[in-house]
Structure formats: C-alpha cells, structure tokens
Amino acid sequence: MKNLKYFAWTLLAIIAVAIVACIDFSAINFATLISGGGIYLSAGVVVAWIKNEKFHELTAEEVDKLDESQAKEYHNALLKNRQEREEAIARKINELEAKAEQSAEVKEQIDKLERELSGITLSDIKEMMTAIKAHGEEFNRMKEEGIMSDSTFKSALKSAWDEGVTDSIAKSLEDNGNKKVKFEFKASQSYGDITNGSDFAQMKPGITDIPVRMPRIRNLFGVIPVSTEYFKYTEQETVVRDAFNVAKCATKASNTKETLKVSTIQTEVVKDVVEFCRAFVSDYPFMESRIRRLLDQSIALKIDQQLLLGTGVAPQLNSINLKSSEFSATNPAADISGSIQDASYVDLVLGMETQIIELGEQNAFVPDTVLVNKVDWFKFVQCRKDANNNYLDARVTVSGGDVYVGGMRVVWTTLVPQNTLYVFDSTKGEIVDRQTVEIEIAFQNKDNWEKEIADLKGYERLNFLVENNNANAFMRCSDVATAIGAITEVVAP
C-alpha cells in the first residue's frame, strides 16, 4: 500500500515536469483524468533518455550539450516512452480493477489510494510549481541558445499558469468532489514543422533591373533610309556672288559662279552576340524575351555613345564631337571675350548659340539643343543664387516636362563629361540608316548543335551625316570653367 502511494506521487511529479518541458502550453487544455487509484494520460510525455535499454532522465546541463540531431532523437525517445508509460499504467489499472471484482481487500486498497490521491490540494500543486519553474529557467536558457523553439516555454508559462490555469484546476476539483482532476493534451504545430518558411513567401511579380542610362542622342536627329552600303550627297564646294552696280546700258564682266562636290559616306555595323543554352530557355521561357531585350539595349546604347563620341575612323561612326568646332571667346564671328558682367553657365550657353548663328550668317543655323552634364547643370544653373539667396535664372523655362534655356532644349546624359557641353542645330545632322536592328539566331556555330547551344545575334548598319557646309552648326566647349572666365568682364580695381 505504501509503495502504491509513492508510485502515485512519483508519477504525478514526472507528469508535471513533462508538461512544462515538452508540451507547448499554448495548445494545452488541462483534462488528464486522475481517478480510481490511477492516472489516465491521453497525450503526456515523460522526460527520459534511453540508456542501456532503460530510460534515464537528463538534467538541464545534459540537454544543453545536445546538438540539433541529438535533440530530435531525444524528443523521439520521449514520445516512445510516453506510449510505453501509458500502456503500463493502463495495464496496472486494469489488473487492479480485475482484482477488485474478486477481492474485497484489493478493492479496499484501491479506494484508499483514491482517497490519498484526492488529498492532493492546490497547495501541493503550487509547491511542485516552484520546482517546475526552476526547471523552466534552464529550459528558457536552452531555448535562447537554439535548443528549444522560441514559443514553447516562456510564452506557455505566461499564457497557461500565470493567466489562471490554477483556477481551472480548482474548479475541476470542486466539480468532481475533490476526487479527480481532468487534463487534456493536444498536439501543436509550430514554425519548426516547416523546413524553410521563406519557400512559401509571396513573391513580387517581374524582375527589377540594374539602372541603365537611356539612349537620348539618336532621337534628336532625322533619319535617311538607304538601301546600299554607301550613300552619296552633293554640296556646294565654292561660290562667288559678284553682283555690281553699273550705269545704264553699261557692261561689266561678272565673277558669279559655284562649284559642286559629290561626297560619300559609308555605313558601319554595330553588333552584339549573346550565347545561351537552349535547354535553359526551354525551362525558363521568359528568359528568351529578356535575352532579346538585353541585346536590343546593348546595341542601342552603343549607337548612342558612338553618335556623340565616335572617332569617324571605320568601323566607328561619325559623331557630334567629331563634327563640332571648339568654342573660343575670341571667335571672329562673334568675339565675346571679357564682355559679360558676372558671367554664368547660362551666359556661356547663349554665347555659344550667338556664335553659331553668326557662323550661319544669321540665316542657316538655328541652334535648338544643348547637351549637358547633369551635375554641371545642377551646380551652375539650378543652384545659382544672387546676393540675397534668390534663385536664378529667368531664362530657364520648363514646358511639357522638357527644360529650355533661351528657347533651346536642354538634354542631359552621362555620356557628356563634367565641365563639357555641346550646343547645336539638330536639323543639320541626320542618321543614314542602311538597316534597322536585325535579330538572328544560329544553332550550328562550331559545336553548338552537339552542346545544344544557340547564338542570338543583333546588328544594325548606319552612320551619322553632317555635311561639311553644316559643320559650324555644332559647337563644343571642352572646359566650361575656363570659358566662363574668358567671357567675364574684368572690372578695374
């Protein structure tokens, strides 16, 4: 009889420790039945470890030393021990109940054991909780070091014990005449049940590309479609206009005359090739359009760079930079050196415009475009202020999202280096377009067929035409700071 009492107390302590250490309290509905001289546990876990084919309870320090795989194995052992313990208890109770039917003495022992178990009060449980919470501190430390999941112990104590579960136990005892307490344990799912939660995350559609400059130069000029490699054009090489005043009926020899010259421009090829695996494109169909788009961008950006900075030596294109004259404050057509009070960036732009107009005899050229470096424009125009910190300049306007200075459209591009700018009449330059961009694909280049490799090729044939007689419509300033100083009026001390 005494042994049965010790057995009951020991089993109750084991169950209490197992509840705290191994069960997610957020999923507990206390309803395990303790009655009739035995304990009925629907889903409890006994903290034990299989050692020499026997269960051995681990201390907090021992659990702390387990790695992740050992901790999982330890958990599986606990589950197995739970099942075996439940089966053993059930067999013991069945045996006692069977004997009770045959023996009044055994029945009396069961009744006595039941009375002893019903004597377990809330004060007894609270004493046990003091020891259990001490274990909880160790398990909390283990949790913080990665051995236990983040939501099992501390949150469980707060939500279960500290929020009135003892009241539920008291009510259960009262409802059952202080003879039994009913516990129920339910399985719980947590973050650890998913190998990698990010695999199920919502994904933003599309692909965000690395920033790339926008081609801006080509669209500034008109296009001449051609069907041959070479393109010829005729311009006036020399001209004399020798009209004169004479008396009535008088005669005089005239020197009025012109000579013409036929010039030729050759189109050049801009090309790029992308090699790709055919199986890759088959597995990821969206990549085919991205490869084509990448090829188009590559060619367009190269053409834009060449139209501004090409050397004109085959296979490079002619360019704005090649055809432009260099600004000089002392240009005989319009000498503006030392003539502008407190000269600014905008004054320099308008000074270049004036020289181009004069070089076109105030008739042929009407500058309409200014190519600038954005940083220069910000420093010297957008941030320019007077002595009272008022922003200048009224000559800069905005219309339809485009910026204008003196009626000329301002275009900024990263292709223009800092301290450099261009002013020109865009109607005097044209794109000679032999062949717009063509995209071709080949599967039999070298050993491509064997390796299932394909080559996607894109190419375009074109050149930039500025006729010799229109060259003065383009002007470049390669040193903005020096040029501003050159046009600034020198005030005598």
C-alpha positions in Angstrom: 0.0 0.0 0.0 2.8 2.4 0.9 4.5 1.5 -2.4 1.4 2.5 -4.3 1.3 5.9 -2.6 5.0 6.6 -3.5 4.3 5.4 -7.0 1.4 7.8 -7.4 3.4 10.8 -6.1 6.4 10.0 -8.3 4.2 9.6 -11.4 2.4 12.9 -10.7 5.8 14.7 -10.4 7.1 13.1 -13.7 3.9 14.2 -15.5 4.3 17.8 -14.2 7.9 18.1 -15.3 6.9 16.6 -18.7 4.1 19.1 -19.1 6.5 22.1 -18.7 9.5 20.7 -20.5 8.0 19.1 -23.6 4.5 20.4 -24.3 3.6 23.7 -26.0 1.4 25.3 -23.3 -0.4 27.4 -25.9 -2.1 24.2 -27.1 -2.9 22.6 -23.6 -6.5 22.1 -22.5 -6.0 20.5 -19.0 -8.0 17.4 -18.9 -6.0 14.3 -17.9 -8.0 12.1 -15.6 -6.6 11.2 -12.2 -9.1 8.8 -10.5 -9.7 5.4 -9.2 -6.2 4.9 -7.8 -4.5 5.6 -11.2 -3.7 8.3 -13.7 -5.1 8.4 -17.3 -2.9 10.4 -19.6 -4.2 10.9 -23.2 -1.0 12.5 -24.6 1.7 13.2 -22.0 5.4 13.0 -22.4 7.9 11.6 -19.8 11.3 13.2 -19.9 13.7 10.3 -20.2 16.5 9.1 -22.3 17.2 5.6 -23.5 20.4 4.5 -21.9 21.5 0.8 -21.7 17.9 -0.1 -22.8 16.5 1.8 -19.8 15.0 5.3 -19.5 17.4 7.9 -18.0 16.1 11.4 -17.2 18.5 14.1 -18.5 19.5 17.1 -16.4 19.3 20.6 -17.9 23.1 20.6 -18.3 22.9 17.4 -20.2 20.2 18.6 -22.5 22.2 21.8 -23.1 25.0 19.7 -24.6 22.8 18.1 -27.2 23.2 19.2 -30.8 20.2 19.6 -33.1 20.1 15.9 -34.3 20.6 14.6 -30.8 17.8 16.9 -29.6 15.4 15.4 -32.2 16.4 11.9 -31.2 15.8 12.8 -27.6 12.4 14.0 -28.5 11.5 10.8 -30.3 12.6 8.8 -27.3 10.3 10.8 -25.1 7.4 10.1 -27.4 8.1 6.4 -27.3 8.5 6.4 -23.6 5.1 8.2 -23.3 3.4 5.5 -25.2 5.0 2.7 -23.2 4.3 4.5 -19.9 0.6 4.9 -20.8 0.3 1.3 -21.7 2.0 0.3 -18.4 -0.4 2.4 -16.4 -3.4 1.2 -18.3 -2.3 -2.4 -17.7 -1.8 -1.7 -13.9 -5.2 -0.2 -13.5 -6.9 -3.0 -15.5 -5.2 -5.5 -13.3 -6.3 -3.7 -10.1 -9.8 -3.3 -11.3 -9.9 -7.0 -12.3 -8.7 -8.0 -8.8 -11.2 -5.6 -7.3 -14.0 -7.7 -8.7 -12.6 -10.8 -7.0 -11.2 -9.4 -3.8 -12.7 -7.0 -1.3 -9.2 -6.4 0.2 -7.8 -5.2 -3.2 -10.9 -3.0 -3.7 -10.3 -1.5 -0.3 -6.7 -0.7 -1.3 -7.9 1.0 -4.5 -10.4 3.1 -2.5 -7.7 4.0 0.0 -5.4 5.0 -2.8 -8.1 7.1 -4.4 -8.7 8.9 -1.1 -5.0 9.6 -0.8 -4.8 10.9 -4.3 -7.8 13.1 -3.8 -6.0 14.7 -0.9 -3.6 16.4 -3.3 -4.6 20.0 -2.9 -3.8 23.2 -4.7 -1.1 24.0 -2.1 0.6 20.7 -3.1 0.5 21.6 -6.7 1.9 25.2 -6.0 4.8 23.6 -4.2 5.5 21.4 -7.1 5.3 24.5 -9.4 8.1 26.2 -7.6 10.4 23.4 -8.6 9.0 23.2 -12.1 9.6 26.9 -12.7 13.2 26.4 -11.7 13.5 23.8 -14.4 11.8 26.4 -16.7 14.6 28.9 -16.3 17.0 26.2 -17.5 14.8 25.4 -20.5 14.4 29.1 -21.3 18.2 29.4 -21.4 18.3 26.4 -23.7 15.6 28.0 -25.9 17.7 31.2 -26.3 20.7 29.1 -27.3 18.7 27.4 -30.1 17.9 24.1 -28.4 14.2 24.8 -27.9 11.7 26.6 -30.2 11.0 30.2 -29.5 7.4 29.9 -28.5 7.2 26.8 -26.1 8.3 27.7 -22.6 8.2 31.4 -21.6 5.0 32.2 -23.5 3.5 29.0 -22.3 4.1 29.9 -18.6 2.6 33.3 -19.2 -0.5 32.1 -21.1 -1.2 29.0 -19.0 0.0 29.2 -15.4 0.1 33.0 -14.9 -3.3 33.5 -16.6 -5.5 31.4 -14.3 -4.9 27.7 -15.0 -4.7 27.1 -11.3 -8.3 28.4 -11.1 -9.3 25.9 -13.7 -7.7 23.1 -11.6 -9.5 24.3 -8.5 -12.8 24.3 -10.4 -12.2 20.8 -11.8 -11.5 19.5 -8.2 -14.6 21.2 -6.9 -16.8 19.9 -9.7 -15.6 16.4 -9.1 -15.9 16.3 -5.3 -12.1 16.8 -4.7 -11.6 13.3 -6.2 -10.2 13.9 -9.6 -8.6 16.5 -11.9 -9.1 16.2 -15.6 -6.3 17.2 -18.1 -6.3 17.0 -21.9 -3.2 17.4 -24.1 -3.4 18.3 -27.8 -0.8 18.1 -30.5 0.7 21.5 -31.5 2.2 22.8 -34.8 4.9 25.4 -34.8 7.5 27.0 -37.1 9.8 24.1 -36.7 7.3 21.9 -38.7 8.2 23.8 -41.9 11.8 23.2 -43.2 12.1 26.7 -44.7 9.2 29.1 -44.3 10.6 31.5 -47.0 9.8 28.9 -49.6 6.1 29.8 -49.2 6.5 33.6 -49.2 4.5 35.8 -51.6 6.7 36.8 -54.5 6.7 40.2 -56.2 6.0 39.8 -59.9 8.6 40.8 -62.5 12.3 41.5 -62.3 14.0 44.7 -61.1 16.8 45.6 -63.5 20.1 47.4 -62.6 19.7 51.1 -63.6 21.0 51.9 -67.1 21.2 55.2 -69.0 18.5 55.9 -71.5 19.6 56.4 -75.2 18.9 60.1 -75.9 21.1 61.1 -78.8 19.6 59.2 -81.7 16.1 60.6 -81.3 17.5 64.2 -81.7 18.0 63.7 -85.4 16.1 62.8 -88.5 16.6 59.6 -90.5 17.6 58.9 -94.1 16.7 55.3 -95.0 19.1 53.9 -97.6 19.3 50.6 -99.4 23.0 50.5 -100.2 26.3 50.4 -98.2 27.3 53.8 -99.4 25.3 57.0 -99.5 26.3 59.9 -101.7 25.3 63.6 -101.3 26.2 66.8 -103.2 27.1 70.1 -101.7 28.4 73.4 -102.8 32.2 73.4 -102.7 32.8 77.1 -103.7 30.6 80.0 -104.5 31.1 83.6 -105.7 28.3 86.1 -105.8 29.5 89.1 -107.7 26.6 91.4 -108.5 27.5 95.1 -109.0 26.1 98.5 -109.8 26.5 99.8 -113.4 25.4 102.8 -115.4 22.5 102.3 -117.8 23.4 100.2 -120.8 27.0 99.7 -119.4 28.6 96.2 -119.4 30.9 94.6 -116.9 32.3 91.1 -116.6 30.9 89.1 -113.6 32.6 86.5 -111.5 29.5 84.9 -110.1 30.0 81.2 -110.0 29.8 78.0 -108.0 31.4 74.6 -107.9 29.7 71.4 -106.6 31.2 68.4 -105.0 29.9 64.9 -104.5 30.8 63.3 -101.2 30.3 59.7 -99.9 29.5 58.3 -96.5 29.8 54.6 -95.7 27.5 52.9 -93.2 29.1 51.0 -90.4 28.0 47.9 -88.4 27.2 47.9 -84.7 26.7 44.3 -83.5 26.4 42.1 -80.4 26.0 38.4 -79.8 24.6 36.5 -76.8 25.2 32.8 -76.4 22.7 30.8 -74.4 21.7 27.2 -73.6 18.6 26.1 -75.5 17.5 23.8 -72.6 17.8 26.8 -70.3 15.4 28.9 -72.4 13.1 25.9 -72.7 13.0 25.5 -68.9 12.6 29.3 -68.3 10.7 30.6 -71.3 10.6 34.2 -70.0 14.4 34.4 -70.4 14.1 34.4 -74.2 12.4 37.8 -74.3 14.9 39.1 -71.7 17.8 38.0 -73.8 16.4 39.7 -76.9 15.7 42.8 -74.8 19.3 42.8 -73.5 20.6 42.5 -77.0 18.5 45.5 -78.2 19.6 47.6 -75.2 23.2 46.8 -75.8 23.1 47.8 -79.5 21.0 51.0 -78.8 23.4 52.2 -76.0 26.5 51.6 -78.2 24.9 53.5 -81.1 24.1 56.4 -78.7 27.7 56.5 -77.4 29.0 56.5 -81.0 26.7 59.3 -82.2 28.2 61.5 -79.5 31.8 60.4 -79.2 32.7 58.2 -82.2 36.0 58.9 -83.9 34.8 58.5 -87.5 37.6 56.1 -88.3 36.0 52.8 -89.5 34.3 50.9 -88.0 33.4 53.7 -85.6 30.7 56.2 -86.5 30.9 59.9 -87.2 29.8 61.9 -84.2 28.7 65.2 -82.8 32.0 65.5 -81.0 33.9 64.9 -84.3 31.9 67.5 -86.3 31.8 70.2 -83.6 34.1 73.2 -83.6 35.6 74.2 -80.3 34.2 77.3 -78.6 36.5 80.3 -78.4 35.6 83.6 -76.7 37.6 85.4 -79.3 35.9 83.8 -82.3 36.0 86.4 -85.1 32.4 85.7 -86.0 31.3 86.9 -82.5 34.0 88.0 -80.1 32.5 88.0 -76.6 35.7 87.8 -74.6 35.6 89.8 -71.3 32.3 91.3 -72.2 29.7 89.8 -69.7 29.4 91.1 -66.2 29.4 88.2 -63.6 29.2 85.6 -66.4 27.4 82.3 -65.7 26.9 78.9 -67.2 23.7 80.2 -69.0 25.6 83.2 -70.4 28.2 80.7 -71.9 25.4 78.6 -73.5 23.8 81.7 -75.0 27.2 83.0 -76.1 27.8 79.7 -78.0 24.4 80.0 -79.6 25.2 83.5 -80.7 28.5 82.4 -82.4 26.7 79.5 -84.2 24.1 81.9 -85.5 26.8 84.3 -86.7 28.7 81.5 -88.4 25.5 80.6 -90.3 25.3 84.2 -91.5 22.3 84.7 -89.1 20.3 82.6 -91.5 21.4 79.0 -92.0 21.7 77.8 -88.4 19.2 78.0 -85.6 20.6 76.2 -82.5 17.9 74.2 -80.8 19.7 71.7 -78.5 22.1 71.9 -75.6 23.8 68.7 -74.4 25.0 69.0 -70.8 26.3 67.0 -67.9 23.5 66.8 -65.2 25.9 67.6 -62.3 27.2 70.7 -64.1 23.6 71.8 -64.7 22.7 71.3 -61.1 25.7 73.2 -59.7 25.9 76.1 -62.2 22.2 76.7 -63.1 19.7 75.1 -60.7 21.6 76.2 -57.6 22.8 79.6 -58.8 21.7 82.4 -56.5 22.1 86.1 -56.2 23.5 88.0 -53.2 20.1 87.7 -51.4 20.0 83.9 -52.0 17.3 84.2 -54.7 17.5 81.5 -57.3 18.4 82.5 -60.9 17.9 82.4 -63.9 14.6 83.6 -65.6 16.0 82.5 -69.0 15.5 78.8 -67.9 11.9 77.5 -68.5 10.1 74.2 -68.4 7.5 73.1 -70.9 5.9 69.7 -71.2 8.5 68.2 -68.8 11.4 69.5 -71.0 13.8 72.1 -69.8 14.7 75.0 -72.1 17.3 77.8 -72.0 17.0 80.7 -74.4 14.4 78.6 -76.4 16.9 75.7 -76.7 16.0 72.3 -75.3 18.4 71.1 -72.6 19.3 67.3 -72.7 21.5 65.8 -70.1 23.3 62.5 -70.5 26.0 60.7 -68.6 27.9 60.5 -71.9 28.8 64.2 -71.5 31.8 64.5 -69.1 31.6 67.2 -66.4 32.9 70.6 -67.4 31.9 69.9 -71.0 28.8 71.0 -73.1 27.5 71.0 -76.7 25.3 73.4 -78.5 23.9 72.6 -82.0 21.2 72.8 -84.6 19.8 69.3 -84.6 18.3 69.7 -88.1 21.8 69.8 -89.6 22.6 66.2 -88.6 20.9 63.1 -90.0 21.1 59.3 -89.3 21.9 57.4 -92.5 20.1 54.1 -91.8 21.0 51.2 -94.0 19.4 48.6 -91.8 17.5 48.8 -88.6 18.3 46.4 -85.9 18.1 42.8 -87.1 18.0 39.8 -84.7 19.1 36.4 -85.9 19.6 33.0 -84.2 22.0 30.2 -85.1 22.3 26.7 -83.8 25.2 25.3 -85.8 28.1 27.6 -84.9 31.1 25.5 -84.1 29.9 22.6 -81.9 26.7 24.4 -80.8 24.4 21.6 -82.2 26.2 19.0 -80.1 26.1 21.1 -76.9 22.6 22.4 -77.6 23.9 26.0 -77.6 22.4 28.8 -79.6 23.8 32.3 -80.6 21.5 35.2 -80.7 22.9 38.0 -82.9 21.8 41.6 -83.3 23.2 44.1 -85.6 22.5 47.5 -87.3 24.1 49.4 -90.1 24.2 53.2 -90.0 26.3 56.3 -89.8 25.9 60.0 -88.7 25.9 62.5 -91.5 26.8 66.2 -91.0 27.6 67.7 -94.4 30.7 69.8 -94.5 28.8 73.1 -95.1 26.8 72.4 -91.9 29.7 71.6 -89.6 29.5 75.1 -88.0 26.1 74.3 -86.7 27.8 72.2 -84.0 29.9 73.7 -81.2 31.7 72.1 -78.2 33.1 73.6 -75.0 35.6 71.3 -73.5 36.4 73.5 -70.5 33.4 75.2 -69.1 35.1 76.8 -66.1 37.8 78.4 -68.3 35.3 79.6 -70.9 33.1 81.3 -68.3 36.2 83.1 -67.0 37.1 84.1 -70.6 33.8 85.8 -71.2 33.6 87.5 -67.8 34.1 91.3 -67.8 37.2 92.3 -66.0 36.4 95.1 -63.6 39.3 97.5 -62.9 40.2 97.8 -59.2 
